Amino acid sequence: MAPRVEISRVQADSPGRDDRSNRSLNAEWVEITNTTREGINLRGWTLRDSDGNRYRFDNVRIAGRATIRIHTGNGRDTRTDVFQDRRDYVWDNGSDTATLRDDRGRTVDTETWGRRR
């Protein structure tokens, strides 16, 4: 059975130089898509990398058949974009795993890229 919410795209390597500017940090992101017709509140859900960095969703609602983008840097949350408000990169360019868990800690989806070391 396909997940109702899935990690649909990851841009782990921010285009251009990794200079830790907010613009560069926000060009590193993960997209999550709701594959159902019903809206889902992601409150309490988490997105984590393989090093244990974790982002916890607050009152974030994802509409039916919609996608939201979770940026690494600072910004103002909207219906389509939320921000982790970090000052350093989260996703390893070479290889990493993004894990999405629901509010009960159950793994909903994972996305792995690159080679395992």
Backbone hydrogen bonds, N-H to C=O, Kabsch-Sander energy under -0.5 kcal/mol:
donor,donor_aa,acceptor,acceptor_aa,energy
6,E,33,T,-2.5
8,S,6,E,-0.8
8,S,31,E,-2.0
9,R,31,E,-1.1
11,Q,29,W,-3.0
12,A,10,V,-0.6
14,S,12,A,-0.8
19,D,17,R,-1.7
25,L,21,S,-2.9
26,N,22,N,-2.4
27,A,23,R,-0.7
27,A,24,S,-0.7
28,E,25,L,-1.2
29,W,11,Q,-1.7
29,W,27,A,-0.6
30,V,70,I,-1.6
31,E,9,R,-3.5
32,I,68,I,-2.7
33,T,6,E,-2.9
34,N,66,A,-2.8
35,T,4,R,-3.1
35,T,33,T,-0.7
36,T,4,R,-0.6
40,I,62,I,-2.5
42,L,40,I,-0.6
42,L,60,V,-3.7
44,G,57,F,-2.4
45,W,42,L,-2.7
46,T,101,R,-2.1
47,L,55,Y,-2.3
48,R,99,T,-2.3
49,D,53,N,-1.9
52,G,49,D,-1.5
55,Y,47,L,-2.8
57,F,45,W,-2.7
57,F,55,Y,-0.5
60,V,58,D,-1.9
61,R,59,N,-0.6
62,I,40,I,-3.0
63,A,61,R,-0.6
65,R,36,T,-1.9
66,A,63,A,-1.4
68,I,32,I,-2.6
69,R,80,T,-2.5
70,I,30,V,-3.4
71,H,69,R,-0.8
71,H,82,V,-3.0
72,T,25,L,-1.0
72,T,28,E,-1.6
77,D,75,G,-0.6
78,T,81,D,-3.4
82,V,69,R,-2.7
84,Q,71,H,-2.3
85,D,73,G,-2.5
86,R,72,T,-2.3
96,D,113,W,-1.5
98,A,111,E,-3.0
99,T,48,R,-2.5
100,L,109,D,-3.0
101,R,46,T,-2.7
101,R,99,T,-0.5
102,D,106,R,-2.4
105,G,102,D,-2.1
108,V,100,L,-3.3
109,D,100,L,-1.4
111,E,98,A,-2.2
113,W,96,D,-2.2
